[in-house]
Amino acid sequence: MSLTLNDSIAINQIADAIYRFFPGTPHPHGAKHLSFPAIAQELGLGSFWIGGSKRPAIIRLLEHTLIHKRSSFCWLMIEVVRRGIEKCNNSTPVTREEVESLNKAILAVSFNLAARQN
């Protein structure tokens, strides 16, 4: 399966929305579980995280999850938001508006976070 142009646009919007949530590489003395590579690894998507420049790495993680492990995409998004809320809580909290905007982009790739939270 390949991605449509609309999928690619949505992936870029999702990447922009979640970019600030975590570092691309966890701080050596920080909470390692609060990073993109840790979440990817825990969900069995570790091979999709290439590291390096963060935005391209996020886009690759999202694209490859959609293409190769579509059933894990929603769980990836839920974990990113859940841990993003935890990570950002002390600095600049994740807002309802951010989550709603993220969910709109996720809807564009045929998923809905609100429907999967239970």
C-alpha positions in Angstrom: 0.0 0.0 0.0 1.2 3.5 -0.7 0.1 6.8 0.7 -2.2 9.2 -1.1 -1.4 12.8 -1.4 -4.0 13.6 1.2 -2.4 11.0 3.5 1.0 12.8 3.0 -0.5 16.2 3.8 -2.2 14.8 6.9 1.1 13.1 8.0 2.9 16.5 7.8 0.1 18.2 9.8 0.4 15.4 12.5 4.1 15.8 12.6 3.8 19.5 13.1 1.3 19.0 15.8 3.3 16.5 17.8 6.8 17.9 17.1 7.1 19.8 20.4 5.9 16.9 22.6 9.3 15.1 22.9 12.9 15.2 22.0 14.1 13.1 19.1 16.8 11.7 21.4 16.0 11.4 25.1 18.2 13.4 27.5 20.7 11.0 29.2 19.3 12.0 32.7 15.7 12.5 31.7 12.7 10.2 31.5 13.6 7.9 28.6 10.0 6.7 28.1 9.0 10.3 27.2 10.6 10.2 23.8 9.6 9.3 20.2 12.1 6.4 20.0 10.9 4.9 23.3 7.2 5.0 22.2 8.1 3.5 18.8 10.1 0.7 20.4 7.4 -0.2 23.0 4.8 -0.4 20.3 6.9 -2.6 18.1 7.6 0.2 15.7 11.3 0.8 16.6 12.6 -0.1 13.1 10.5 2.8 11.8 12.3 5.4 13.9 15.5 6.4 12.0 16.7 9.1 14.4 18.7 12.0 13.0 16.8 15.2 12.2 13.6 15.0 14.3 10.8 16.1 11.9 11.9 13.8 9.1 12.2 11.0 11.6 8.6 11.7 12.9 7.3 11.7 9.4 9.0 8.4 8.6 7.6 6.8 11.7 4.1 7.9 10.9 4.3 7.0 7.2 5.8 3.6 7.8 3.4 2.8 10.5 0.5 3.7 8.2 1.9 1.6 5.4 3.3 -1.4 7.2 1.5 -1.6 10.5 -1.7 0.4 10.0 -3.4 -1.3 13.0 -0.8 0.3 15.3 -1.3 3.8 14.0 -4.1 4.8 16.4 -2.3 3.3 19.4 0.9 5.2 18.4 -1.1 8.5 18.3 -2.8 7.8 21.6 0.5 7.0 23.3 2.1 10.1 21.8 -0.7 12.3 23.1 -0.9 10.6 26.5 2.9 10.9 27.1 3.0 14.3 25.5 0.5 15.5 28.1 2.7 14.0 30.8 5.9 15.5 29.4 4.6 19.0 28.6 2.5 19.3 31.8 5.2 21.2 33.7 6.2 23.6 30.9 3.7 24.4 28.2 0.7 22.0 28.6 -0.9 20.3 25.7 -4.2 22.2 25.0 -7.6 20.9 24.1 -7.3 22.9 20.9 -4.0 21.1 20.0 -5.6 17.7 20.5 -8.7 18.7 18.5 -6.5 19.9 15.7 -4.4 16.7 15.8 -7.6 14.6 15.7 -8.7 16.5 12.6 -5.4 15.6 10.9 -5.7 12.0 12.1 -9.3 11.8 10.7 -7.8 12.6 7.3 -6.0 9.2 7.4 -9.2 7.5 8.4 -8.7 7.3 12.2 -10.3 9.0 15.2 -8.6 9.3 18.5 -11.8 10.1 20.4 -13.4 6.8 19.3 -10.4 4.7 20.5 -9.8 6.1 24.0 -12.1 3.6 25.8 
